[in-house]
Amino acid sequence: MRHPAHIDPVLGSSDPARIRACGDAAAQAAAMTRDEWFALYIAARGRPLP
């Protein structure tokens, strides 16, 4: 949700509970600071950004 390329998530579920949980992710993503987001992104990549 905060990716610099503005990627849109695609839900692959028809379970209403899972769809609601994905909707809640937007609020959680907005709670992250830019520094927190990049720290998570770098950790997931396993190497620093260029």
C-alpha positions in Angstrom: 0.0 0.0 0.0 3.0 2.3 0.5 5.2 1.0 -2.3 6.8 3.9 -4.2 5.5 2.4 -7.5 1.9 2.7 -6.1 1.2 -1.0 -6.6 -2.5 -1.9 -6.1 -3.1 -5.1 -4.1 -5.4 -7.7 -5.7 -7.6 -9.8 -3.3 -7.7 -13.5 -4.1 -10.4 -14.5 -1.7 -14.1 -14.8 -1.6 -14.2 -15.3 2.2 -15.8 -12.1 3.7 -13.6 -12.3 6.8 -10.4 -12.3 4.8 -11.6 -9.5 2.6 -12.4 -7.4 5.7 -9.0 -8.2 7.1 -7.4 -6.9 3.9 -9.4 -3.7 4.2 -8.1 -3.2 7.7 -4.5 -3.4 6.2 -5.0 0.0 4.7 -5.4 1.6 8.1 -2.3 -0.3 9.4 -0.2 0.7 6.4 -1.1 4.3 6.9 0.1 4.1 10.5 3.7 3.3 9.3 6.1 6.1 8.9 8.2 6.4 5.7 11.3 5.3 7.6 9.5 2.3 9.1 8.3 1.3 5.6 11.7 1.5 4.0 13.3 -0.4 7.0 10.8 -3.2 6.4 11.4 -3.1 2.6 15.1 -3.3 3.0 14.8 -6.2 5.5 12.6 -8.1 3.1 15.1 -7.6 0.2 18.0 -8.8 2.3 20.2 -6.0 1.0 20.3 -2.2 1.1 18.8 0.0 -1.6 21.2 1.5 -4.2 
